[in-house]
């Protein structure tokens, strides 16, 4: 059975400029969420920055 986890990442202060054009909800498995959190801790980057950069790197 594929279980998904609701995993909350800390919120960081946002700039005053308007950025959000579309909000996306992402369902991750517990393993995926843990991998993302571990990567963020190792790199000191937020989950949203990591995900945004991955999307921007798509062809």
KOLMAR-973046 format. One record per residue (C-alpha): x, y, z; residue number from 1. Coordinates in steps of 0.001 Angstrom, whole numbers, plus 500000, padded with zeros to 6 digits. Layout:
BEGIN
ATOM      xx      yy      zz  seq
ATOM       X       Y       Z  NUM
...
//
This chain:
BEGIN
ATOM      xx      yy      zz  seq
ATOM  500000  500000  500000    1
ATOM  501347  503405  499057    2
ATOM  501009  505635  502125    3
ATOM  501368  509366  501847    4
ATOM  502494  511684  504589    5
ATOM  501423  515202  505314    6
ATOM  504758  516770  506086    7
ATOM  505125  520390  507091    8
ATOM  508288  522311  506417    9
ATOM  509110  525505  508282   10
ATOM  507808  528694  506719   11
ATOM  510279  531409  505945   12
ATOM  509637  535126  505579   13
ATOM  508609  536021  502059   14
ATOM  509559  539115  500172   15
ATOM  507072  541907  499603   16
ATOM  506874  541259  495875   17
ATOM  504046  539115  494565   18
ATOM  505332  535725  493448   19
ATOM  502586  533148  493758   20
ATOM  500669  532802  490547   21
ATOM  499531  529239  491209   22
ATOM  499518  527172  494376   23
ATOM  500313  523471  494078   24
ATOM  499755  520781  496689   25
ATOM  502261  517965  496505   26
ATOM  501557  514548  498018   27
ATOM  504740  512743  499023   28
ATOM  505295  509343  500516   29
ATOM  506850  509350  503961   30
ATOM  510162  508245  502420   31
ATOM  510064  511044  499823   32
ATOM  509255  513654  502469   33
ATOM  512086  512425  504682   34
ATOM  514529  512526  501755   35
ATOM  513502  516087  500927   36
ATOM  513787  517208  504554   37
ATOM  517218  515575  504900   38
ATOM  518429  517250  501699   39
ATOM  517150  520627  502909   40
ATOM  518920  520221  506238   41
ATOM  522180  519245  504507   42
ATOM  522091  522148  502057   43
ATOM  520476  524765  504293   44
ATOM  517859  525437  501620   45
ATOM  514083  525467  501958   46
ATOM  511925  522783  500368   47
ATOM  510176  525351  498185   48
ATOM  513524  526594  496827   49
ATOM  514647  523047  496041   50
ATOM  511368  522169  494299   51
ATOM  511240  525489  492408   52
ATOM  514794  525016  491084   53
ATOM  514007  521464  489970   54
ATOM  510954  522714  488073   55
ATOM  512957  525539  486485   56
ATOM  515559  523008  485304   57
ATOM  512964  521053  483311   58
ATOM  513345  521290  479540   59
//
